[in-house]
Amino acid sequence: AGVNEISIGQVLNIPDRNSLPPLPVMQDKLKETVKNSPPKPSTPTSTKTSTGSSYTIKKGDNLLKIASAHSITYEALVKVNKGVDPKKIQPGQVLKIPAKN
């Protein structure tokens, strides 16, 4: 997983509130990060079919996020993608997205 990604079961270290830099410093770092981030593509990576659509996984995606973005349940997404290990999805992998009822 990349620096900005977390995975299921990963242990996170939460710093003590007193050890964090003052808020203005954090805001400057956030602005710098946003400024240096590449623009997100404006076109979706989903393609529609009569039985639903497909979605190409991007860096930082997880099944819950993908399901939410397509207004379906996590369970429905897992059900139509039998054999896909939710903990091992990779950018470039294509998932089936079920049609909404």
Rosetta blueprint (number, residue, H / E / L):
1 A L
2 G L
3 V L
4 N L
5 E L
6 I L
7 S L
8 I L
9 G L
10 Q L
11 V L
12 L L
13 N L
14 I L
15 P L
16 D L
17 R H
18 N H
19 S H
20 L L
21 P L
22 P L
23 L H
24 P H
25 V H
26 M H
27 Q H
28 D H
29 K H
30 L H
31 K H
32 E H
33 T H
34 V H
35 K H
36 N H
37 S L
38 P L
39 P L
40 K L
41 P L
42 S L
43 T L
44 P L
45 T L
46 S E
47 T E
48 K E
49 T E
50 S L
51 T L
52 G E
53 S E
54 S E
55 Y E
56 T E
57 I L
58 K L
59 K L
60 G L
61 D L
62 N L
63 L H
64 L H
65 K H
66 I H
67 A H
68 S H
69 A H
70 H L
71 S L
72 I L
73 T L
74 Y H
75 E H
76 A H
77 L H
78 V H
79 K H
80 V H
81 N L
82 K L
83 G L
84 V L
85 D L
86 P H
87 K H
88 K H
89 I L
90 Q L
91 P L
92 G L
93 Q L
94 V E
95 L E
96 K E
97 I E
98 P E
99 A L
100 K L
101 N L
